[in-house]
Amino acid sequence: MTKSKKTEADHIAETRVKVLEAALPHVVFDGWSSETLAAGINDSGVDAGLAALAFPRGAVDLALAFHYDGDLRLAEAMEAADTSGMRYSEKIASGIRLRLELVETHREEVRRGSALFALPTHAGDGAKAIWNTADTIWNALGDSSRDVNWYTKRATLSAVYSSAVLFWLGDESGGEDTAAFIDRRINNVMQFEKFKATMRGNSLVKAFMSGPGKILDKVTAPGEAQEGFPGSIRK
């Protein structure tokens, strides 16, 4: 059987993996910087031209590669995890804990990344990365919403996850305090969801939801054709 020939995209993906692996030991000392990227390219021995294609914006793309690699591993871990018998809130909390466990040995890299994405110039990239983690968790849990709830679920979980990361970075309890913190945040969200359910029965809310145009009904989750866009509006 003839093996399919590797495409340029395949070579770029392999280059990204090799450089990231070689660069990680340098992040502790130099952060997610051009120096770290240069060291990763040198240590991995990859072609400089391919490295430029793999990380067109330099070190920030290296940091994003680290985050998205963690999300890919999270999807695999959640698929393999036995969550039978868990309540839905427990499954969400488990997903967050799993994501943090995957980078337990890379706390300094995560800390450096948090500092990088706190900068105004990279805040948008950081928000998108966190959103991707939330999306990964919801998809792994089989979320089928395609309306405005697609957005509210991911926005809420993004807030919970980002706060959990900051707490985890300062946790010296061996993870117990972080687990308790996540449970409290998830519980807060569940209480808010109950409040929303109650409000749906409010006459004023009903009037808005069923008013002219039904604005919220027109909001849909992004389809494959709109990948990378925040959403779409049915015409």
PyRosetta script that sets phi, psi and omega in degrees:
from pyrosetta import init, pose_from_sequence

init()
pose = pose_from_sequence("MTKSKKTEADHIAETRVKVLEAALPHVVFDGWSSETLAAGINDSGVDAGLAALAFPRGAVDLALAFHYDGDLRLAEAMEAADTSGMRYSEKIASGIRLRLELVETHREEVRRGSALFALPTHAGDGAKAIWNTADTIWNALGDSSRDVNWYTKRATLSAVYSSAVLFWLGDESGGEDTAAFIDRRINNVMQFEKFKATMRGNSLVKAFMSGPGKILDKVTAPGEAQEGFPGSIRK")
pose.set_psi(1, 127.8)
pose.set_omega(1, -177.0)
pose.set_phi(2, -76.1)
pose.set_psi(2, 130.0)
pose.set_omega(2, 178.1)
pose.set_phi(3, -75.5)
pose.set_psi(3, 139.6)
pose.set_omega(3, 178.6)
pose.set_phi(4, -70.0)
pose.set_psi(4, 141.6)
pose.set_omega(4, -178.4)
pose.set_phi(5, -73.5)
pose.set_psi(5, 137.6)
pose.set_omega(5, 180.0)
pose.set_phi(6, -68.0)
pose.set_psi(6, 138.9)
pose.set_omega(6, 177.8)
pose.set_phi(7, -89.9)
pose.set_psi(7, 172.4)
pose.set_omega(7, 177.3)
pose.set_phi(8, -61.6)
pose.set_psi(8, -37.7)
pose.set_omega(8, 179.1)
pose.set_phi(9, -61.8)
pose.set_psi(9, -37.3)
pose.set_omega(9, 177.9)
pose.set_phi(10, -63.9)
pose.set_psi(10, -44.9)
pose.set_omega(10, -180.0)
pose.set_phi(11, -63.9)
pose.set_psi(11, -39.5)
pose.set_omega(11, 179.5)
pose.set_phi(12, -65.8)
pose.set_psi(12, -42.0)
pose.set_omega(12, 179.5)
pose.set_phi(13, -63.2)
pose.set_psi(13, -43.0)
pose.set_omega(13, 178.7)
pose.set_phi(14, -65.0)
pose.set_psi(14, -38.7)
pose.set_omega(14, 178.4)
pose.set_phi(15, -62.8)
pose.set_psi(15, -42.2)
pose.set_omega(15, -179.2)
pose.set_phi(16, -61.0)
pose.set_psi(16, -42.9)
pose.set_omega(16, -179.8)
pose.set_phi(17, -64.7)
pose.set_psi(17, -46.4)
pose.set_omega(17, -177.6)
pose.set_phi(18, -63.9)
pose.set_psi(18, -44.8)
pose.set_omega(18, -178.9)
pose.set_phi(19, -66.3)
pose.set_psi(19, -42.1)
pose.set_omega(19, 179.7)
pose.set_phi(20, -60.8)
pose.set_psi(20, -46.1)
pose.set_omega(20, -179.6)
pose.set_phi(21, -60.5)
pose.set_psi(21, -42.5)
pose.set_omega(21, -178.5)
pose.set_phi(22, -73.9)
pose.set_psi(22, -26.6)
pose.set_omega(22, -176.3)
pose.set_phi(23, -82.1)
pose.set_psi(23, -27.3)
pose.set_omega(23, -174.1)
pose.set_phi(24, -51.7)
pose.set_psi(24, -43.8)
pose.set_omega(24, -179.9)
pose.set_phi(25, -62.6)
pose.set_psi(25, -21.4)
pose.set_omega(25, -177.6)
pose.set_phi(26, -86.9)
pose.set_psi(26, -19.7)
pose.set_omega(26, -176.6)
pose.set_phi(27, -62.2)
pose.set_psi(27, -37.0)
pose.set_omega(27, -179.0)
pose.set_phi(28, -57.8)
pose.set_psi(28, -33.9)
pose.set_omega(28, -176.3)
pose.set_phi(29, -95.3)
pose.set_psi(29, -40.4)
pose.set_omega(29, -173.4)
pose.set_phi(30, -114.7)
pose.set_psi(30, 4.3)
pose.set_omega(30, -179.2)
pose.set_phi(31, 67.2)
pose.set_psi(31, -168.6)
pose.set_omega(31, 177.0)
pose.set_phi(32, -87.0)
pose.set_psi(32, 78.0)
pose.set_omega(32, -172.1)
pose.set_phi(33, -122.3)
pose.set_psi(33, 172.2)
pose.set_omega(33, 177.0)
pose.set_phi(34, -63.1)
pose.set_psi(34, -31.5)
pose.set_omega(34, 177.5)
pose.set_phi(35, -64.6)
pose.set_psi(35, -42.7)
pose.set_omega(35, 178.7)
pose.set_phi(36, -64.4)
pose.set_psi(36, -43.4)
pose.set_omega(36, 179.5)
pose.set_phi(37, -62.1)
pose.set_psi(37, -45.0)
pose.set_omega(37, -179.9)
pose.set_phi(38, -61.5)
pose.set_psi(38, -39.7)
pose.set_omega(38, 179.2)
pose.set_phi(39, -67.0)
pose.set_psi(39, -39.1)
pose.set_omega(39, 179.1)
pose.set_phi(40, -64.6)
pose.set_psi(40, -40.7)
pose.set_omega(40, 178.6)
pose.set_phi(41, -65.5)
pose.set_psi(41, -44.0)
pose.set_omega(41, -179.0)
pose.set_phi(42, -65.7)
pose.set_psi(42, -46.7)
pose.set_omega(42, -177.2)
pose.set_phi(43, -68.4)
pose.set_psi(43, -32.2)
pose.set_omega(43, -178.4)
pose.set_phi(44, -81.3)
pose.set_psi(44, -21.4)
pose.set_omega(44, 179.4)
pose.set_phi(45, 72.8)
pose.set_psi(45, 18.6)
pose.set_omega(45, -178.8)
pose.set_phi(46, -77.4)
pose.set_psi(46, 163.1)
pose.set_omega(46, 178.3)
pose.set_phi(47, -67.6)
pose.set_psi(47, 131.5)
pose.set_omega(47, -177.1)
pose.set_phi(48, -61.7)
pose.set_psi(48, -34.4)
pose.set_omega(48, 179.3)
pose.set_phi(49, -66.0)
pose.set_psi(49, -43.0)
pose.set_omega(49, 177.8)
pose.set_phi(50, -66.3)
pose.set_psi(50, -36.6)
pose.set_omega(50, 178.3)
pose.set_phi(51, -62.6)
pose.set_psi(51, -37.7)
pose.set_omega(51, 178.9)
pose.set_phi(52, -65.9)
pose.set_psi(52, -34.4)
pose.set_omega(52, 177.4)
pose.set_phi(53, -74.1)
pose.set_psi(53, -34.5)
pose.set_omega(53, -178.8)
pose.set_phi(54, -72.9)
pose.set_psi(54, -31.6)
pose.set_omega(54, -178.5)
pose.set_phi(55, -131.3)
pose.set_psi(55, 67.7)
pose.set_omega(55, -175.1)
pose.set_phi(56, -60.4)
pose.set_psi(56, -27.0)
pose.set_omega(56, 179.1)
pose.set_phi(57, -102.8)
pose.set_psi(57, 11.3)
pose.set_omega(57, 175.8)
pose.set_phi(58, 80.8)
pose.set_psi(58, -136.9)
pose.set_omega(58, -170.7)
pose.set_phi(59, -62.2)
pose.set_psi(59, -32.7)
pose.set_omega(59, -179.4)
pose.set_phi(60, -64.1)
pose.set_psi(60, -35.3)
pose.set_omega(60, 177.0)
pose.set_phi(61, -70.1)
pose.set_psi(61, -30.1)
pose.set_omega(61, 176.0)
pose.set_phi(62, -66.1)
pose.set_psi(62, -44.2)
pose.set_omega(62, 178.6)
pose.set_phi(63, -64.3)
pose.set_psi(63, -39.2)
pose.set_omega(63, 178.4)
pose.set_phi(64, -67.3)
pose.set_psi(64, -36.2)
pose.set_omega(64, 177.9)
pose.set_phi(65, -61.4)
pose.set_psi(65, -39.1)
pose.set_omega(65, 177.7)
pose.set_phi(66, -62.5)
pose.set_psi(66, -44.9)
pose.set_omega(66, -178.8)
pose.set_phi(67, -66.1)
pose.set_psi(67, -47.3)
pose.set_omega(67, -176.3)
pose.set_phi(68, -69.3)
pose.set_psi(68, -29.3)
pose.set_omega(68, 173.9)
pose.set_phi(69, -63.3)
pose.set_psi(69, -39.1)
pose.set_omega(69, 177.3)
pose.set_phi(70, -63.8)
pose.set_psi(70, -37.0)
pose.set_omega(70, 178.8)
pose.set_phi(71, -67.9)
pose.set_psi(71, -37.5)
pose.set_omega(71, 177.5)
pose.set_phi(72, -63.3)
pose.set_psi(72, -42.6)
pose.set_omega(72, 179.5)
pose.set_phi(73, -69.0)
pose.set_psi(73, -31.3)
pose.set_omega(73, 177.0)
pose.set_phi(74, -64.4)
pose.set_psi(74, -44.0)
pose.set_omega(74, 179.7)
pose.set_phi(75, -59.1)
pose.set_psi(75, -41.7)
pose.set_omega(75, 179.3)
pose.set_phi(76, -66.9)
pose.set_psi(76, -41.3)
pose.set_omega(76, -178.5)
pose.set_phi(77, -66.8)
pose.set_psi(77, -40.0)
pose.set_omega(77, -179.6)
pose.set_phi(78, -69.2)
pose.set_psi(78, -34.0)
pose.set_omega(78, 178.2)
pose.set_phi(79, -65.8)
pose.set_psi(79, -35.2)
pose.set_omega(79, -177.9)
pose.set_phi(80, -85.4)
pose.set_psi(80, -16.7)
pose.set_omega(80, -175.5)
pose.set_phi(81, -72.9)
pose.set_psi(81, 144.6)
pose.set_omega(81, 176.6)
pose.set_phi(82, -93.4)
pose.set_psi(82, 105.1)
pose.set_omega(82, -178.8)
pose.set_phi(83, -109.8)
pose.set_psi(83, 14.4)
pose.set_omega(83, 179.3)
pose.set_phi(84, -63.1)
pose.set_psi(84, 136.2)
pose.set_omega(84, -179.3)
pose.set_phi(85, 90.0)
pose.set_psi(85, -10.1)
pose.set_omega(85, 178.9)
pose.set_phi(86, -83.6)
pose.set_psi(86, 144.7)
pose.set_omega(86, 170.3)
pose.set_phi(87, -73.6)
pose.set_psi(87, 162.5)
pose.set_omega(87, -176.4)
pose.set_phi(88, -60.4)
pose.set_psi(88, -41.7)
pose.set_omega(88, 179.8)
pose.set_phi(89, -62.4)
pose.set_psi(89, -34.7)
pose.set_omega(89, 179.2)
pose.set_phi(90, -70.3)
pose.set_psi(90, -33.9)
pose.set_omega(90, 177.6)
pose.set_phi(91, -66.3)
pose.set_psi(91, -40.0)
pose.set_omega(91, 178.6)
pose.set_phi(92, -64.4)
pose.set_psi(92, -47.0)
pose.set_omega(92, 179.5)
pose.set_phi(93, -61.3)
pose.set_psi(93, -38.3)
pose.set_omega(93, 179.3)
pose.set_phi(94, -63.4)
pose.set_psi(94, -38.9)
pose.set_omega(94, 178.9)
pose.set_phi(95, -63.0)
pose.set_psi(95, -41.7)
pose.set_omega(95, 178.6)
pose.set_phi(96, -65.6)
pose.set_psi(96, -44.9)
pose.set_omega(96, 179.8)
pose.set_phi(97, -62.3)
pose.set_psi(97, -40.4)
pose.set_omega(97, 179.0)
pose.set_phi(98, -60.5)
pose.set_psi(98, -42.6)
pose.set_omega(98, -178.6)
pose.set_phi(99, -61.9)
pose.set_psi(99, -40.1)
pose.set_omega(99, 179.4)
pose.set_phi(100, -71.8)
pose.set_psi(100, -36.3)
pose.set_omega(100, 178.4)
pose.set_phi(101, -63.1)
pose.set_psi(101, -32.4)
pose.set_omega(101, -178.8)
pose.set_phi(102, -66.9)
pose.set_psi(102, -21.6)
pose.set_omega(102, 179.6)
pose.set_phi(103, -117.2)
pose.set_psi(103, 20.5)
pose.set_omega(103, -178.3)
pose.set_phi(104, -56.9)
pose.set_psi(104, -36.7)
pose.set_omega(104, -179.0)
pose.set_phi(105, -88.2)
pose.set_psi(105, 5.7)
pose.set_omega(105, -179.2)
pose.set_phi(106, -127.1)
pose.set_psi(106, 39.0)
pose.set_omega(106, -178.1)
pose.set_phi(107, -58.8)
pose.set_psi(107, -42.9)
pose.set_omega(107, -177.9)
pose.set_phi(108, -66.0)
pose.set_psi(108, -37.1)
pose.set_omega(108, 176.9)
pose.set_phi(109, -63.1)
pose.set_psi(109, -41.5)
pose.set_omega(109, 178.0)
pose.set_phi(110, -66.2)
pose.set_psi(110, -41.7)
pose.set_omega(110, 179.0)
pose.set_phi(111, -60.0)
pose.set_psi(111, -45.5)
pose.set_omega(111, 179.2)
pose.set_phi(112, -64.8)
pose.set_psi(112, -36.7)
pose.set_omega(112, 178.0)
pose.set_phi(113, -66.7)
pose.set_psi(113, -40.6)
pose.set_omega(113, 178.5)
pose.set_phi(114, -61.2)
pose.set_psi(114, -39.0)
pose.set_omega(114, 178.5)
pose.set_phi(115, -67.2)
pose.set_psi(115, -39.9)
pose.set_omega(115, 179.6)
pose.set_phi(116, -63.3)
pose.set_psi(116, -46.7)
pose.set_omega(116, -175.5)
pose.set_phi(117, -81.3)
pose.set_psi(117, -1.8)
pose.set_omega(117, 172.7)
pose.set_phi(118, -83.7)
pose.set_psi(118, -14.6)
pose.set_omega(118, 178.5)
pose.set_phi(119, -70.7)
pose.set_psi(119, 139.7)
pose.set_omega(119, -178.6)
pose.set_phi(120, -53.2)
pose.set_psi(120, -36.5)
pose.set_omega(120, -177.5)
pose.set_phi(121, -68.6)
pose.set_psi(121, -20.8)
pose.set_omega(121, -177.2)
pose.set_phi(122, -121.7)
pose.set_psi(122, 6.9)
pose.set_omega(122, -178.1)
pose.set_phi(123, -60.7)
pose.set_psi(123, -36.9)
pose.set_omega(123, 179.3)
pose.set_phi(124, -64.0)
pose.set_psi(124, -41.0)
pose.set_omega(124, 177.7)
pose.set_phi(125, -64.3)
pose.set_psi(125, -39.9)
pose.set_omega(125, 179.8)
pose.set_phi(126, -64.7)
pose.set_psi(126, -42.9)
pose.set_omega(126, 179.7)
pose.set_phi(127, -63.4)
pose.set_psi(127, -40.6)
pose.set_omega(127, 179.2)
pose.set_phi(128, -65.2)
pose.set_psi(128, -38.0)
pose.set_omega(128, 179.8)
pose.set_phi(129, -65.7)
pose.set_psi(129, -43.9)
pose.set_omega(129, 178.6)
pose.set_phi(130, -63.9)
pose.set_psi(130, -40.9)
pose.set_omega(130, 178.2)
pose.set_phi(131, -59.5)
pose.set_psi(131, -40.1)
pose.set_omega(131, -179.6)
pose.set_phi(132, -63.8)
pose.set_psi(132, -36.8)
pose.set_omega(132, 177.2)
pose.set_phi(133, -64.1)
pose.set_psi(133, -44.8)
pose.set_omega(133, 178.7)
pose.set_phi(134, -62.7)
pose.set_psi(134, -41.4)
pose.set_omega(134, 179.2)
pose.set_phi(135, -63.7)
pose.set_psi(135, -39.8)
pose.set_omega(135, 178.8)
pose.set_phi(136, -60.9)
pose.set_psi(136, -43.9)
pose.set_omega(136, -179.7)
pose.set_phi(137, -65.4)
pose.set_psi(137, -47.7)
pose.set_omega(137, -178.6)
pose.set_phi(138, -63.5)
pose.set_psi(138, -41.2)
pose.set_omega(138, 178.9)
pose.set_phi(139, -63.7)
pose.set_psi(139, -39.3)
pose.set_omega(139, 179.2)
pose.set_phi(140, -65.2)
pose.set_psi(140, -28.4)
pose.set_omega(140, 179.4)
pose.set_phi(141, -86.0)
pose.set_psi(141, 0.7)
pose.set_omega(141, 176.1)
pose.set_phi(142, 81.6)
pose.set_psi(142, 25.6)
pose.set_omega(142, 179.3)
pose.set_phi(143, -59.5)
pose.set_psi(143, 127.4)
pose.set_omega(143, -177.7)
pose.set_phi(144, -114.3)
pose.set_psi(144, 8.3)
pose.set_omega(144, -178.7)
pose.set_phi(145, -65.8)
pose.set_psi(145, 140.9)
pose.set_omega(145, 178.7)
pose.set_phi(146, -129.2)
pose.set_psi(146, 5.0)
pose.set_omega(146, -179.6)
pose.set_phi(147, -104.1)
pose.set_psi(147, -153.9)
pose.set_omega(147, -178.0)
pose.set_phi(148, -61.3)
pose.set_psi(148, -24.4)
pose.set_omega(148, 178.5)
pose.set_phi(149, -63.1)
pose.set_psi(149, -26.7)
pose.set_omega(149, 177.1)
pose.set_phi(150, -57.8)
pose.set_psi(150, -40.2)
pose.set_omega(150, -178.7)
pose.set_phi(151, -77.6)
pose.set_psi(151, -45.5)
pose.set_omega(151, -176.5)
pose.set_phi(152, -64.3)
pose.set_psi(152, -36.5)
pose.set_omega(152, 178.3)
pose.set_phi(153, -62.6)
pose.set_psi(153, -45.5)
pose.set_omega(153, -177.3)
pose.set_phi(154, -74.7)
pose.set_psi(154, -34.6)
pose.set_omega(154, 177.5)
pose.set_phi(155, -66.1)
pose.set_psi(155, -42.6)
pose.set_omega(155, 179.8)
pose.set_phi(156, -65.4)
pose.set_psi(156, -45.1)
pose.set_omega(156, -179.0)
pose.set_phi(157, -68.3)
pose.set_psi(157, -32.6)
pose.set_omega(157, 176.5)
pose.set_phi(158, -60.5)
pose.set_psi(158, -42.2)
pose.set_omega(158, 179.6)
pose.set_phi(159, -66.0)
pose.set_psi(159, -41.4)
pose.set_omega(159, 179.5)
pose.set_phi(160, -65.5)
pose.set_psi(160, -45.7)
pose.set_omega(160, -177.7)
pose.set_phi(161, -64.9)
pose.set_psi(161, -45.3)
pose.set_omega(161, -178.1)
pose.set_phi(162, -62.3)
pose.set_psi(162, -38.7)
pose.set_omega(162, 178.1)
pose.set_phi(163, -69.8)
pose.set_psi(163, -34.4)
pose.set_omega(163, 178.5)
pose.set_phi(164, -65.7)
pose.set_psi(164, -38.0)
pose.set_omega(164, 178.5)
pose.set_phi(165, -62.0)
pose.set_psi(165, -46.8)
pose.set_omega(165, -179.7)
pose.set_phi(166, -62.7)
pose.set_psi(166, -39.9)
pose.set_omega(166, 178.1)
pose.set_phi(167, -65.7)
pose.set_psi(167, -45.2)
pose.set_omega(167, -178.3)
pose.set_phi(168, -60.0)
pose.set_psi(168, -37.1)
pose.set_omega(168, -179.2)
pose.set_phi(169, -62.2)
pose.set_psi(169, -27.5)
pose.set_omega(169, 179.5)
pose.set_phi(170, -105.2)
pose.set_psi(170, 5.3)
pose.set_omega(170, -176.9)
pose.set_phi(171, -81.0)
pose.set_psi(171, 124.3)
pose.set_omega(171, 177.8)
pose.set_phi(172, -116.0)
pose.set_psi(172, 19.9)
pose.set_omega(172, -176.7)
pose.set_phi(173, -91.8)
pose.set_psi(173, -1.6)
pose.set_omega(173, -175.7)
pose.set_phi(174, 87.7)
pose.set_psi(174, 12.3)
pose.set_omega(174, 176.4)
pose.set_phi(175, 105.8)
pose.set_psi(175, -15.1)
pose.set_omega(175, -177.3)
pose.set_phi(176, -64.3)
pose.set_psi(176, -43.9)
pose.set_omega(176, -179.1)
pose.set_phi(177, -66.2)
pose.set_psi(177, -37.2)
pose.set_omega(177, 178.6)
pose.set_phi(178, -65.2)
pose.set_psi(178, -42.6)
pose.set_omega(178, 178.8)
pose.set_phi(179, -60.9)
pose.set_psi(179, -41.3)
pose.set_omega(179, 179.0)
pose.set_phi(180, -67.1)
pose.set_psi(180, -39.0)
pose.set_omega(180, 178.8)
pose.set_phi(181, -62.4)
pose.set_psi(181, -44.6)
pose.set_omega(181, 179.1)
pose.set_phi(182, -61.3)
pose.set_psi(182, -43.5)
pose.set_omega(182, 179.7)
pose.set_phi(183, -61.3)
pose.set_psi(183, -39.9)
pose.set_omega(183, 179.5)
pose.set_phi(184, -65.4)
pose.set_psi(184, -43.6)
pose.set_omega(184, -179.7)
pose.set_phi(185, -64.8)
pose.set_psi(185, -41.6)
pose.set_omega(185, 178.3)
pose.set_phi(186, -64.0)
pose.set_psi(186, -40.0)
pose.set_omega(186, 178.5)
pose.set_phi(187, -62.2)
pose.set_psi(187, -40.2)
pose.set_omega(187, 177.4)
pose.set_phi(188, -60.6)
pose.set_psi(188, -42.0)
pose.set_omega(188, 179.8)
pose.set_phi(189, -64.3)
pose.set_psi(189, -43.1)
pose.set_omega(189, -179.3)
pose.set_phi(190, -63.4)
pose.set_psi(190, -37.4)
pose.set_omega(190, 176.7)
pose.set_phi(191, -63.5)
pose.set_psi(191, -39.6)
pose.set_omega(191, 178.9)
pose.set_phi(192, -66.0)
pose.set_psi(192, -38.1)
pose.set_omega(192, 178.7)
pose.set_phi(193, -64.1)
pose.set_psi(193, -37.4)
pose.set_omega(193, 176.9)
pose.set_phi(194, -64.7)
pose.set_psi(194, -38.2)
pose.set_omega(194, 177.9)
pose.set_phi(195, -63.7)
pose.set_psi(195, -41.9)
pose.set_omega(195, 179.2)
pose.set_phi(196, -62.1)
pose.set_psi(196, -40.6)
pose.set_omega(196, -179.7)
pose.set_phi(197, -63.4)
pose.set_psi(197, -37.9)
pose.set_omega(197, 177.8)
pose.set_phi(198, -66.1)
pose.set_psi(198, -40.9)
pose.set_omega(198, -177.9)
pose.set_phi(199, -66.8)
pose.set_psi(199, -25.5)
pose.set_omega(199, 179.5)
pose.set_phi(200, -62.5)
pose.set_psi(200, -22.6)
pose.set_omega(200, 178.2)
pose.set_phi(201, -86.7)
pose.set_psi(201, -5.2)
pose.set_omega(201, 179.1)
pose.set_phi(202, -70.9)
pose.set_psi(202, 135.4)
pose.set_omega(202, -176.1)
pose.set_phi(203, -62.9)
pose.set_psi(203, -36.8)
pose.set_omega(203, 179.4)
pose.set_phi(204, -67.2)
pose.set_psi(204, -41.6)
pose.set_omega(204, 178.7)
pose.set_phi(205, -64.6)
pose.set_psi(205, -41.1)
pose.set_omega(205, 178.6)
pose.set_phi(206, -60.8)
pose.set_psi(206, -39.8)
pose.set_omega(206, -179.7)
pose.set_phi(207, -63.6)
pose.set_psi(207, -40.0)
pose.set_omega(207, 179.8)
pose.set_phi(208, -67.9)
pose.set_psi(208, -45.0)
pose.set_omega(208, -177.1)
pose.set_phi(209, -66.0)
pose.set_psi(209, -29.4)
pose.set_omega(209, -177.4)
pose.set_phi(210, -105.7)
pose.set_psi(210, 11.9)
pose.set_omega(210, -177.7)
pose.set_phi(211, -71.5)
pose.set_psi(211, -179.2)
pose.set_omega(211, -178.4)
pose.set_phi(212, -54.5)
pose.set_psi(212, 128.8)
pose.set_omega(212, 175.4)
pose.set_phi(213, 86.9)
pose.set_psi(213, -22.1)
pose.set_omega(213, -177.3)
pose.set_phi(214, 41.5)
pose.set_psi(214, 65.3)
pose.set_omega(214, -172.2)
pose.set_phi(215, -51.6)
pose.set_psi(215, -48.7)
pose.set_omega(215, -176.0)
pose.set_phi(216, -66.2)
pose.set_psi(216, -26.8)
pose.set_omega(216, 179.5)
pose.set_phi(217, -68.3)
pose.set_psi(217, -18.9)
pose.set_omega(217, -177.9)
pose.set_phi(218, -86.4)
pose.set_psi(218, -11.0)
pose.set_omega(218, -179.0)
pose.set_phi(219, -81.5)
pose.set_psi(219, 127.8)
pose.set_omega(219, 179.7)
pose.set_phi(220, -128.5)
pose.set_psi(220, 157.3)
pose.set_omega(220, 175.6)
pose.set_phi(221, -67.6)
pose.set_psi(221, 150.0)
pose.set_omega(221, -179.4)
pose.set_phi(222, -64.2)
pose.set_psi(222, 136.6)
pose.set_omega(222, 176.9)
pose.set_phi(223, -88.9)
pose.set_psi(223, 178.0)
pose.set_omega(223, -177.8)
pose.set_phi(224, -61.4)
pose.set_psi(224, -34.3)
pose.set_omega(224, -177.5)
pose.set_phi(225, -69.9)
pose.set_psi(225, -22.5)
pose.set_omega(225, -179.7)
pose.set_phi(226, -105.3)
pose.set_psi(226, 25.9)
pose.set_omega(226, -177.2)
pose.set_phi(227, -56.3)
pose.set_psi(227, 131.9)
pose.set_omega(227, -179.1)
pose.set_phi(228, 96.7)
pose.set_psi(228, -13.7)
pose.set_omega(228, 178.7)
pose.set_phi(229, -94.9)
pose.set_psi(229, 155.5)
pose.set_omega(229, -177.2)
pose.set_phi(230, -69.8)
pose.set_psi(230, -19.8)
pose.set_omega(230, -179.9)
pose.set_phi(231, 165.8)
pose.set_psi(231, -170.4)
pose.set_omega(231, -179.3)
pose.set_phi(232, -143.1)
pose.set_psi(232, 156.6)
pose.set_omega(232, 177.1)
pose.set_phi(233, -119.4)
pose.set_psi(233, 125.2)
pose.set_omega(233, 177.3)
pose.set_phi(234, -68.5)
pose.set_psi(234, 137.3)
pose.set_omega(234, 179.7)
pose.set_phi(235, -100.2)
pose.dump_pdb("model.pdb")
